[in-house]
Amino acid sequence: MSMDSFESTTILHVDMDAFYASVAEKDDPTLRGKAVVVGTGPRSVVLSANYEARKFGIRAAMPVGRAQRMAPHAIFVPPDHQRYSEISSEIMEIFASFTPLVEPISLDEAFLDVTGSQKLLGSGLEIAIKIRAQVEEQAGITCSVGIATTKFIAKLASGNCKPNGLLHVKDEKVLDFLHPLPVGAVWGVGPKTNEELLRMGLRTVGDVARTPRHTLIRALGEASGAHLHELAWGRDYRAVTPDEPDKSISAAETFASDLEDTEEILRELLRLTEKATARLRARQMSAQTISIKVRFADFKTISRSKTLPLAIDGLQDTYEIAKKLFLALKLDRARIRLIGISLEGLLDSAGAPIQLELGEREKGWRQATQAMDRATARFGDGSVRPARLLSAEDQE
């Protein structure tokens, strides 16, 4: 291998195949070979569909009710977010064993800069082959890997070799690979931009590349036009940024039927806050900004947030803030379709000053919360709940 191959950057984009559905198949092998959709309830949306289900046109973010009509024989399974986090952690550890430069994009995908690993572990292609084998052997699911000298091309490559594929786009072949692709394949080209480009007669990335830069800027604006022109020529100067902290932790619920009763809505908000703050503490983080989201029956959505001088991680304090944000909306019997909470401005709890719990005494909320976390870790989710969340059956 020449020295030149070590000097150029080698980036992998590793993406699990239909991650949530693959985890369901891993945990229940009887699902393999069948159309599997993650998502239940006619008013919720599809979180993931395996490739058997996709043959019927089912896609992520589609209403579950519509997916059920498209493939009545498909198997619909509820999501298991704790399980997804466990498998994701296992996968990220595999990545870290090949390079310290790992940038997670979501639970099931990441960029890896393996430039410095090649002398020890082989070429980027050889490393990708090893990663794919190790993910399948250890995690029991498959992944697709794109290899290139930039993040943009590596991500496009992984998307173009799914499922369970491997594609290496060499530097001298970038434009041959990129220019025939539809404009919608370019990172950041959403429906509106795509529509505008099609209106201009630009259907492929090559069409965009051959369009003068100033024309794109005039049509799309300075930032978007210039950015699109660079990407159309395969130019992407972003480095892989390891250990990028989570930007937020959230939980939301779309109700089976619209809710109007304030007490019932607050109960749901408490349940979601319990879920979000448990995840927060599990990651040893705290939050400085608490946000809520409310979606009405007519799909109008509003959000409110509060930023605190010191970070918090407890259920009681977080819920009190979320509750005040909701009550301040002064909704009078409004029909609510969805409510959600988001914890933002995340800090590492080990190094951040933490706000004392509301009304905390020497032995107060923090000790109670820690005891709840220990019980949950030992006996599982739902083993210890706030009294307000206990159903009538639980209290008998």
Contacts in CASP RR format, 6 or more apart in sequence:
PFRMAT RR
TARGET T0000
AUTHOR 0000-0000-0000
METHOD contacts of the structure
MODEL  1
MSMDSFESTTILHVDMDAFYASVAEKDDPTLRGKAVVVGTGPRSVVLSAN
YEARKFGIRAAMPVGRAQRMAPHAIFVPPDHQRYSEISSEIMEIFASFTP
LVEPISLDEAFLDVTGSQKLLGSGLEIAIKIRAQVEEQAGITCSVGIATT
KFIAKLASGNCKPNGLLHVKDEKVLDFLHPLPVGAVWGVGPKTNEELLRM
GLRTVGDVARTPRHTLIRALGEASGAHLHELAWGRDYRAVTPDEPDKSIS
AAETFASDLEDTEEILRELLRLTEKATARLRARQMSAQTISIKVRFADFK
TISRSKTLPLAIDGLQDTYEIAKKLFLALKLDRARIRLIGISLEGLLDSA
GAPIQLELGEREKGWRQATQAMDRATARFGDGSVRPARLLSAEDQE
1 118 0 8 1.000
1 122 0 8 1.000
1 123 0 8 1.000
5 118 0 8 1.000
5 123 0 8 1.000
6 115 0 8 1.000
6 116 0 8 1.000
6 118 0 8 1.000
6 119 0 8 1.000
8 115 0 8 1.000
8 149 0 8 1.000
8 171 0 8 1.000
9 113 0 8 1.000
9 115 0 8 1.000
9 149 0 8 1.000
9 150 0 8 1.000
10 113 0 8 1.000
10 114 0 8 1.000
10 115 0 8 1.000
10 118 0 8 1.000
10 123 0 8 1.000
10 124 0 8 1.000
10 147 0 8 1.000
10 149 0 8 1.000
11 111 0 8 1.000
11 112 0 8 1.000
11 113 0 8 1.000
11 114 0 8 1.000
11 115 0 8 1.000
11 147 0 8 1.000
11 148 0 8 1.000
11 149 0 8 1.000
11 150 0 8 1.000
11 151 0 8 1.000
11 154 0 8 1.000
11 240 0 8 1.000
12 111 0 8 1.000
12 112 0 8 1.000
12 114 0 8 1.000
12 124 0 8 1.000
12 127 0 8 1.000
12 128 0 8 1.000
12 131 0 8 1.000
12 145 0 8 1.000
12 146 0 8 1.000
12 147 0 8 1.000
12 154 0 8 1.000
13 109 0 8 1.000
13 110 0 8 1.000
13 111 0 8 1.000
13 112 0 8 1.000
13 145 0 8 1.000
13 146 0 8 1.000
13 148 0 8 1.000
13 151 0 8 1.000
13 154 0 8 1.000
13 155 0 8 1.000
13 157 0 8 1.000
13 158 0 8 1.000
14 95 0 8 1.000
14 109 0 8 1.000
14 110 0 8 1.000
14 112 0 8 1.000
14 128 0 8 1.000
14 131 0 8 1.000
14 135 0 8 1.000
14 143 0 8 1.000
14 144 0 8 1.000
14 145 0 8 1.000
14 146 0 8 1.000
14 158 0 8 1.000
15 108 0 8 1.000
15 109 0 8 1.000
15 143 0 8 1.000
15 144 0 8 1.000
15 145 0 8 1.000
15 155 0 8 1.000
15 158 0 8 1.000
15 159 0 8 1.000
15 162 0 8 1.000
16 22 0 8 1.000
16 91 0 8 1.000
16 108 0 8 1.000
16 109 0 8 1.000
16 135 0 8 1.000
16 141 0 8 1.000
16 142 0 8 1.000
16 143 0 8 1.000
17 51 0 8 1.000
17 141 0 8 1.000
17 142 0 8 1.000
17 143 0 8 1.000
17 144 0 8 1.000
17 162 0 8 1.000
17 163 0 8 1.000
17 164 0 8 1.000
18 48 0 8 1.000
18 49 0 8 1.000
18 50 0 8 1.000
18 51 0 8 1.000
18 54 0 8 1.000
18 163 0 8 1.000
19 48 0 8 1.000
19 84 0 8 1.000
19 87 0 8 1.000
19 107 0 8 1.000
19 108 0 8 1.000
19 141 0 8 1.000
20 38 0 8 1.000
20 47 0 8 1.000
20 48 0 8 1.000
20 79 0 8 1.000
20 84 0 8 1.000
21 36 0 8 1.000
21 37 0 8 1.000
21 38 0 8 1.000
21 48 0 8 1.000
21 49 0 8 1.000
21 50 0 8 1.000
21 53 0 8 1.000
22 50 0 8 1.000
22 141 0 8 1.000
22 142 0 8 1.000
23 80 0 8 1.000
23 83 0 8 1.000
23 84 0 8 1.000
23 87 0 8 1.000
23 141 0 8 1.000
24 31 0 8 1.000
24 36 0 8 1.000
24 38 0 8 1.000
24 77 0 8 1.000
24 80 0 8 1.000
25 31 0 8 1.000
25 32 0 8 1.000
25 36 0 8 1.000
25 50 0 8 1.000
25 141 0 8 1.000
26 87 0 8 1.000
26 139 0 8 1.000
26 140 0 8 1.000
26 141 0 8 1.000
27 83 0 8 1.000
31 75 0 8 1.000
31 77 0 8 1.000
33 52 0 8 1.000
34 52 0 8 1.000
34 74 0 8 1.000
34 75 0 8 1.000
35 49 0 8 1.000
35 50 0 8 1.000
35 52 0 8 1.000
35 53 0 8 1.000
35 55 0 8 1.000
35 56 0 8 1.000
35 58 0 8 1.000
35 71 0 8 1.000
35 73 0 8 1.000
35 74 0 8 1.000
35 75 0 8 1.000
36 49 0 8 1.000
36 50 0 8 1.000
36 52 0 8 1.000
36 53 0 8 1.000
36 74 0 8 1.000
36 75 0 8 1.000
36 77 0 8 1.000
37 46 0 8 1.000
37 48 0 8 1.000
37 49 0 8 1.000
37 50 0 8 1.000
37 53 0 8 1.000
37 58 0 8 1.000
37 64 0 8 1.000
37 67 0 8 1.000
37 71 0 8 1.000
37 74 0 8 1.000
37 75 0 8 1.000
37 76 0 8 1.000
37 77 0 8 1.000
38 46 0 8 1.000
38 47 0 8 1.000
38 48 0 8 1.000
38 49 0 8 1.000
38 76 0 8 1.000
38 77 0 8 1.000
38 78 0 8 1.000
38 79 0 8 1.000
39 45 0 8 1.000
39 46 0 8 1.000
39 47 0 8 1.000
39 64 0 8 1.000
39 76 0 8 1.000
39 77 0 8 1.000
39 78 0 8 1.000
39 79 0 8 1.000
40 64 0 8 1.000
40 76 0 8 1.000
40 77 0 8 1.000
40 78 0 8 1.000
41 64 0 8 1.000
41 65 0 8 1.000
41 76 0 8 1.000
41 256 0 8 1.000
42 63 0 8 1.000
42 64 0 8 1.000
42 65 0 8 1.000
42 68 0 8 1.000
42 256 0 8 1.000
43 63 0 8 1.000
43 64 0 8 1.000
43 254 0 8 1.000
43 255 0 8 1.000
43 256 0 8 1.000
43 257 0 8 1.000
43 337 0 8 1.000
44 63 0 8 1.000
44 64 0 8 1.000
44 254 0 8 1.000
45 60 0 8 1.000
45 61 0 8 1.000
45 62 0 8 1.000
45 63 0 8 1.000
45 64 0 8 1.000
45 254 0 8 1.000
46 58 0 8 1.000
46 59 0 8 1.000
46 60 0 8 1.000
46 61 0 8 1.000
46 62 0 8 1.000
46 63 0 8 1.000
46 64 0 8 1.000
46 67 0 8 1.000
47 60 0 8 1.000
47 79 0 8 1.000
48 60 0 8 1.000
49 58 0 8 1.000
49 59 0 8 1.000
49 60 0 8 1.000
49 67 0 8 1.000
51 163 0 8 1.000
53 67 0 8 1.000
53 71 0 8 1.000
53 74 0 8 1.000
56 70 0 8 1.000
56 71 0 8 1.000
56 74 0 8 1.000
57 70 0 8 1.000
58 67 0 8 1.000
58 70 0 8 1.000
58 71 0 8 1.000
58 74 0 8 1.000
64 76 0 8 1.000
67 74 0 8 1.000
67 76 0 8 1.000
68 74 0 8 1.000
68 76 0 8 1.000
82 381 0 8 1.000
84 107 0 8 1.000
84 108 0 8 1.000
85 107 0 8 1.000
87 139 0 8 1.000
87 141 0 8 1.000
88 107 0 8 1.000
88 108 0 8 1.000
90 138 0 8 1.000
90 139 0 8 1.000
91 108 0 8 1.000
91 135 0 8 1.000
91 139 0 8 1.000
91 143 0 8 1.000
92 102 0 8 1.000
92 104 0 8 1.000
92 110 0 8 1.000
94 131 0 8 1.000
94 134 0 8 1.000
94 135 0 8 1.000
94 138 0 8 1.000
94 139 0 8 1.000
95 102 0 8 1.000
95 110 0 8 1.000
95 112 0 8 1.000
95 131 0 8 1.000
96 102 0 8 1.000
97 134 0 8 1.000
98 112 0 8 1.000
98 114 0 8 1.000
98 117 0 8 1.000
98 121 0 8 1.000
98 127 0 8 1.000
98 130 0 8 1.000
98 131 0 8 1.000
99 112 0 8 1.000
99 113 0 8 1.000
99 114 0 8 1.000
99 116 0 8 1.000
99 117 0 8 1.000
100 242 0 8 1.000
101 112 0 8 1.000
101 113 0 8 1.000
101 114 0 8 1.000
101 240 0 8 1.000
101 242 0 8 1.000
102 110 0 8 1.000
102 111 0 8 1.000
102 112 0 8 1.000
102 240 0 8 1.000
102 242 0 8 1.000
102 243 0 8 1.000
103 110 0 8 1.000
103 111 0 8 1.000
103 112 0 8 1.000
103 240 0 8 1.000
103 241 0 8 1.000
103 242 0 8 1.000
103 244 0 8 1.000
104 110 0 8 1.000
104 244 0 8 1.000
105 111 0 8 1.000
109 158 0 8 1.000
111 151 0 8 1.000
111 154 0 8 1.000
111 155 0 8 1.000
111 240 0 8 1.000
112 131 0 8 1.000
112 240 0 8 1.000
113 239 0 8 1.000
113 240 0 8 1.000
114 121 0 8 1.000
114 124 0 8 1.000
114 127 0 8 1.000
117 127 0 8 1.000
118 124 0 8 1.000
118 127 0 8 1.000
121 127 0 8 1.000
121 130 0 8 1.000
124 147 0 8 1.000
124 168 0 8 1.000
125 147 0 8 1.000
125 166 0 8 1.000
125 168 0 8 1.000
128 145 0 8 1.000
128 146 0 8 1.000
128 147 0 8 1.000
128 166 0 8 1.000
128 168 0 8 1.000
129 166 0 8 1.000
131 143 0 8 1.000
131 145 0 8 1.000
132 142 0 8 1.000
132 143 0 8 1.000
132 145 0 8 1.000
132 165 0 8 1.000
132 166 0 8 1.000
135 141 0 8 1.000
135 142 0 8 1.000
135 143 0 8 1.000
136 142 0 8 1.000
136 143 0 8 1.000
142 163 0 8 1.000
142 164 0 8 1.000
143 164 0 8 1.000
144 158 0 8 1.000
144 159 0 8 1.000
144 161 0 8 1.000
144 162 0 8 1.000
144 163 0 8 1.000
144 164 0 8 1.000
144 165 0 8 1.000
144 166 0 8 1.000
144 167 0 8 1.000
145 158 0 8 1.000
145 161 0 8 1.000
145 165 0 8 1.000
145 166 0 8 1.000
145 167 0 8 1.000
146 154 0 8 1.000
146 155 0 8 1.000
146 157 0 8 1.000
146 158 0 8 1.000
146 159 0 8 1.000
146 161 0 8 1.000
146 166 0 8 1.000
146 167 0 8 1.000
146 168 0 8 1.000
146 169 0 8 1.000
147 154 0 8 1.000
147 157 0 8 1.000
147 166 0 8 1.000
147 167 0 8 1.000
147 168 0 8 1.000
147 169 0 8 1.000
148 154 0 8 1.000
148 157 0 8 1.000
148 168 0 8 1.000
148 169 0 8 1.000
148 171 0 8 1.000
148 174 0 8 1.000
149 171 0 8 1.000
149 174 0 8 1.000
150 234 0 8 1.000
150 235 0 8 1.000
150 236 0 8 1.000
150 237 0 8 1.000
150 238 0 8 1.000
151 236 0 8 1.000
151 238 0 8 1.000
151 240 0 8 1.000
152 187 0 8 1.000
152 231 0 8 1.000
152 234 0 8 1.000
152 236 0 8 1.000
152 238 0 8 1.000
153 169 0 8 1.000
153 174 0 8 1.000
153 177 0 8 1.000
153 178 0 8 1.000
153 234 0 8 1.000
153 236 0 8 1.000
154 169 0 8 1.000
155 187 0 8 1.000
156 169 0 8 1.000
156 177 0 8 1.000
156 178 0 8 1.000
156 181 0 8 1.000
156 185 0 8 1.000
156 187 0 8 1.000
157 167 0 8 1.000
157 168 0 8 1.000
157 169 0 8 1.000
157 177 0 8 1.000
158 167 0 8 1.000
160 167 0 8 1.000
161 167 0 8 1.000
169 177 0 8 1.000
174 234 0 8 1.000
175 209 0 8 1.000
175 233 0 8 1.000
175 234 0 8 1.000
178 205 0 8 1.000
178 206 0 8 1.000
178 232 0 8 1.000
178 234 0 8 1.000
179 204 0 8 1.000
179 205 0 8 1.000
179 206 0 8 1.000
179 209 0 8 1.000
179 232 0 8 1.000
180 204 0 8 1.000
180 205 0 8 1.000
180 206 0 8 1.000
181 204 0 8 1.000
181 205 0 8 1.000
182 203 0 8 1.000
182 204 0 8 1.000
182 205 0 8 1.000
183 189 0 8 1.000
183 194 0 8 1.000
183 197 0 8 1.000
183 198 0 8 1.000
183 202 0 8 1.000
183 203 0 8 1.000
183 204 0 8 1.000
183 205 0 8 1.000
183 207 0 8 1.000
183 208 0 8 1.000
184 190 0 8 1.000
184 194 0 8 1.000
184 197 0 8 1.000
185 205 0 8 1.000
186 205 0 8 1.000
186 208 0 8 1.000
186 228 0 8 1.000
186 231 0 8 1.000
186 232 0 8 1.000
187 231 0 8 1.000
189 197 0 8 1.000
189 228 0 8 1.000
193 220 0 8 1.000
193 224 0 8 1.000
193 228 0 8 1.000
196 219 0 8 1.000
196 220 0 8 1.000
197 203 0 8 1.000
197 208 0 8 1.000
200 211 0 8 1.000
200 219 0 8 1.000
201 207 0 8 1.000
202 208 0 8 1.000
202 211 0 8 1.000
205 232 0 8 1.000
206 232 0 8 1.000
208 216 0 8 1.000
208 228 0 8 1.000
208 229 0 8 1.000
208 232 0 8 1.000
209 229 0 8 1.000
209 232 0 8 1.000
209 233 0 8 1.000
211 229 0 8 1.000
213 225 0 8 1.000
213 226 0 8 1.000
213 229 0 8 1.000
216 224 0 8 1.000
216 225 0 8 1.000
216 226 0 8 1.000
216 228 0 8 1.000
216 229 0 8 1.000
217 225 0 8 1.000
217 226 0 8 1.000
217 229 0 8 1.000
219 225 0 8 1.000
220 228 0 8 1.000
230 236 0 8 1.000
245 346 0 8 1.000
245 348 0 8 1.000
246 283 0 8 1.000
246 285 0 8 1.000
246 346 0 8 1.000
247 344 0 8 1.000
247 345 0 8 1.000
247 346 0 8 1.000
248 342 0 8 1.000
248 343 0 8 1.000
248 344 0 8 1.000
248 345 0 8 1.000
248 346 0 8 1.000
249 276 0 8 1.000
249 279 0 8 1.000
249 280 0 8 1.000
249 283 0 8 1.000
249 285 0 8 1.000
249 287 0 8 1.000
249 342 0 8 1.000
249 343 0 8 1.000
249 346 0 8 1.000
250 276 0 8 1.000
250 340 0 8 1.000
250 341 0 8 1.000
250 342 0 8 1.000
250 343 0 8 1.000
251 272 0 8 1.000
251 273 0 8 1.000
251 275 0 8 1.000
251 276 0 8 1.000
251 279 0 8 1.000
251 340 0 8 1.000
251 341 0 8 1.000
252 272 0 8 1.000
252 293 0 8 1.000
252 338 0 8 1.000
252 339 0 8 1.000
252 340 0 8 1.000
252 341 0 8 1.000
253 268 0 8 1.000
253 271 0 8 1.000
253 272 0 8 1.000
253 338 0 8 1.000
253 339 0 8 1.000
253 340 0 8 1.000
254 295 0 8 1.000
254 337 0 8 1.000
254 338 0 8 1.000
255 268 0 8 1.000
255 336 0 8 1.000
255 337 0 8 1.000
255 338 0 8 1.000
258 297 0 8 1.000
258 335 0 8 1.000
258 336 0 8 1.000
258 337 0 8 1.000
259 265 0 8 1.000
259 268 0 8 1.000
259 335 0 8 1.000
259 336 0 8 1.000
260 333 0 8 1.000
260 334 0 8 1.000
260 335 0 8 1.000
260 336 0 8 1.000
262 327 0 8 1.000
262 331 0 8 1.000
265 326 0 8 1.000
265 336 0 8 1.000
265 339 0 8 1.000
266 323 0 8 1.000
266 326 0 8 1.000
267 388 0 8 1.000
267 389 0 8 1.000
268 339 0 8 1.000
269 292 0 8 1.000
269 319 0 8 1.000
269 322 0 8 1.000
269 323 0 8 1.000
269 326 0 8 1.000
269 339 0 8 1.000
269 340 0 8 1.000
269 341 0 8 1.000
270 319 0 8 1.000
270 323 0 8 1.000
270 386 0 8 1.000
270 388 0 8 1.000
270 389 0 8 1.000
271 389 0 8 1.000
272 339 0 8 1.000
272 340 0 8 1.000
272 341 0 8 1.000
273 315 0 8 1.000
273 318 0 8 1.000
273 319 0 8 1.000
273 322 0 8 1.000
273 341 0 8 1.000
274 315 0 8 1.000
274 319 0 8 1.000
274 385 0 8 1.000
274 386 0 8 1.000
274 389 0 8 1.000
276 318 0 8 1.000
276 341 0 8 1.000
276 342 0 8 1.000
276 343 0 8 1.000
277 313 0 8 1.000
277 314 0 8 1.000
277 315 0 8 1.000
277 318 0 8 1.000
277 343 0 8 1.000
278 315 0 8 1.000
278 373 0 8 1.000
278 376 0 8 1.000
280 286 0 8 1.000
280 287 0 8 1.000
280 313 0 8 1.000
280 314 0 8 1.000
280 343 0 8 1.000
280 346 0 8 1.000
281 313 0 8 1.000
281 314 0 8 1.000
281 349 0 8 1.000
281 369 0 8 1.000
281 373 0 8 1.000
282 373 0 8 1.000
284 348 0 8 1.000
284 349 0 8 1.000
284 350 0 8 1.000
285 313 0 8 1.000
285 346 0 8 1.000
285 347 0 8 1.000
285 348 0 8 1.000
285 349 0 8 1.000
286 311 0 8 1.000
286 312 0 8 1.000
286 313 0 8 1.000
286 346 0 8 1.000
286 347 0 8 1.000
286 349 0 8 1.000
286 352 0 8 1.000
286 354 0 8 1.000
287 311 0 8 1.000
287 312 0 8 1.000
287 313 0 8 1.000
287 318 0 8 1.000
287 343 0 8 1.000
287 344 0 8 1.000
287 345 0 8 1.000
287 346 0 8 1.000
287 347 0 8 1.000
288 307 0 8 1.000
288 308 0 8 1.000
288 310 0 8 1.000
288 311 0 8 1.000
288 312 0 8 1.000
288 344 0 8 1.000
288 345 0 8 1.000
288 346 0 8 1.000
288 347 0 8 1.000
289 305 0 8 1.000
289 306 0 8 1.000
289 307 0 8 1.000
289 308 0 8 1.000
289 343 0 8 1.000
289 344 0 8 1.000
289 345 0 8 1.000
290 305 0 8 1.000
290 306 0 8 1.000
290 308 0 8 1.000
290 312 0 8 1.000
290 318 0 8 1.000
290 321 0 8 1.000
290 322 0 8 1.000
290 325 0 8 1.000
290 341 0 8 1.000
290 342 0 8 1.000
290 343 0 8 1.000
290 344 0 8 1.000
291 303 0 8 1.000
291 304 0 8 1.000
291 305 0 8 1.000
291 306 0 8 1.000
291 325 0 8 1.000
291 341 0 8 1.000
291 342 0 8 1.000
291 343 0 8 1.000
291 344 0 8 1.000
292 303 0 8 1.000
292 304 0 8 1.000
292 305 0 8 1.000
292 322 0 8 1.000
292 325 0 8 1.000
292 326 0 8 1.000
292 339 0 8 1.000
292 340 0 8 1.000
292 341 0 8 1.000
292 342 0 8 1.000
293 301 0 8 1.000
293 302 0 8 1.000
293 303 0 8 1.000
293 338 0 8 1.000
293 339 0 8 1.000
293 340 0 8 1.000
293 341 0 8 1.000
293 342 0 8 1.000
294 301 0 8 1.000
294 302 0 8 1.000
294 303 0 8 1.000
294 326 0 8 1.000
294 329 0 8 1.000
294 331 0 8 1.000
294 336 0 8 1.000
294 338 0 8 1.000
294 339 0 8 1.000
294 340 0 8 1.000
295 301 0 8 1.000
295 336 0 8 1.000
295 337 0 8 1.000
295 338 0 8 1.000
295 339 0 8 1.000
296 334 0 8 1.000
296 335 0 8 1.000
296 336 0 8 1.000
296 337 0 8 1.000
297 335 0 8 1.000
297 336 0 8 1.000
297 337 0 8 1.000
299 337 0 8 1.000
301 338 0 8 1.000
302 329 0 8 1.000
304 325 0 8 1.000
304 326 0 8 1.000
304 328 0 8 1.000
304 329 0 8 1.000
305 325 0 8 1.000
305 342 0 8 1.000
305 344 0 8 1.000
306 321 0 8 1.000
306 324 0 8 1.000
306 325 0 8 1.000
308 321 0 8 1.000
308 355 0 8 1.000
309 355 0 8 1.000
310 353 0 8 1.000
310 354 0 8 1.000
310 355 0 8 1.000
311 345 0 8 1.000
311 347 0 8 1.000
311 349 0 8 1.000
311 352 0 8 1.000
311 353 0 8 1.000
311 354 0 8 1.000
311 355 0 8 1.000
312 318 0 8 1.000
312 354 0 8 1.000
312 355 0 8 1.000
312 357 0 8 1.000
313 349 0 8 1.000
313 354 0 8 1.000
314 357 0 8 1.000
314 365 0 8 1.000
314 366 0 8 1.000
314 369 0 8 1.000
315 369 0 8 1.000
315 372 0 8 1.000
315 386 0 8 1.000
316 357 0 8 1.000
316 358 0 8 1.000
316 365 0 8 1.000
316 369 0 8 1.000
317 355 0 8 1.000
317 357 0 8 1.000
317 358 0 8 1.000
317 365 0 8 1.000
318 341 0 8 1.000
318 343 0 8 1.000
320 358 0 8 1.000
322 341 0 8 1.000
326 339 0 8 1.000
356 366 0 8 1.000
357 364 0 8 1.000
357 365 0 8 1.000
357 366 0 8 1.000
357 369 0 8 1.000
358 365 0 8 1.000
359 365 0 8 1.000
360 366 0 8 1.000
371 384 0 8 1.000
372 384 0 8 1.000
375 383 0 8 1.000
375 384 0 8 1.000
376 382 0 8 1.000
376 383 0 8 1.000
376 384 0 8 1.000
385 394 0 8 1.000
END
